[in-house]
Amino acid sequence: MQIKIIAIGKTDHPSILDLQELYTDRLSHYIRIEWEIMPDLKNTKSLNQNQQKAKEGELILKKINSSDFVLLLDERGKSYSSMDFADFLQSKMNSGIKQLILVIGGPYGFSEEVYQRANSKISLSKMTFSHQMIRPFLAEQLYRAMTILRGEPYHHE
């Protein structure tokens, strides 16, 4: 299985990008991973939130194949412990899915079309994080899950 993370907007904080890259590099020793960073929309002042989500949604959906398992990072998604998230990933790997796509939306979330295409939603916390901050958190949790599945000492119970 390959993991592809789709995110809206580039990260303009070097320290956030450094952490994202650190955990992505560590993760790449366990599984193929790719980041697809989609540029922020231009000229959004004339768009309301729903119009902006719709335009972002169109861009997201163009990056998804029909065979992909799509997992949205959403505040209303299912919460997992790190151990349970590792088990979830293992079940997806065992099911024969070729590509797991995790999607980090823009500042207003996802369009209805993206929600309809998604196979599932997860929440990394009940708290709200910026769509930039969530990137290193996600990369770290994916890395943690892989070390759990390998029985390595990174995670402590």
RATAUR-V618587 format. One record per backbone hydrogen bond with DSSP energy under -1.0 kcal/mol. NH is the residue of the N-H (numbers start at 1). CO is the residue of the C=O. If there is no record, write none. Layout:
NH_CO / NH_CO
This chain:
2_98 / 3_32 / 4_100 / 5_34 / 6_102 / 7_36 / 8_104 / 9_38 / 17_13 / 18_14 / 19_15 / 20_16 / 21_17 / 22_18 / 23_19 / 24_20 / 25_21 / 26_22 / 27_23 / 28_24 / 29_26 / 30_27 / 31_27 / 34_3 / 36_5 / 38_7 / 47_44 / 52_48 / 53_49 / 54_50 / 55_51 / 56_52 / 57_53 / 58_54 / 59_55 / 60_56 / 61_57 / 62_58 / 63_60 / 64_61 / 68_65 / 69_99 / 71_101 / 72_120 / 73_103 / 74_122 / 77_74 / 78_121 / 85_81 / 86_82 / 87_83 / 88_84 / 89_85 / 90_86 / 91_87 / 92_88 / 93_89 / 94_90 / 95_91 / 97_92 / 100_2 / 101_69 / 102_4 / 103_71 / 104_6 / 109_106 / 115_111 / 116_112 / 117_113 / 118_114 / 119_70 / 120_70 / 122_72 / 123_78 / 134_130 / 135_132 / 137_133 / 138_134 / 139_135 / 140_136 / 141_137 / 142_138 / 143_139 / 144_140 / 145_141 / 146_142 / 147_143 / 148_144 / 149_145 / 150_146 / 151_148 / 152_147
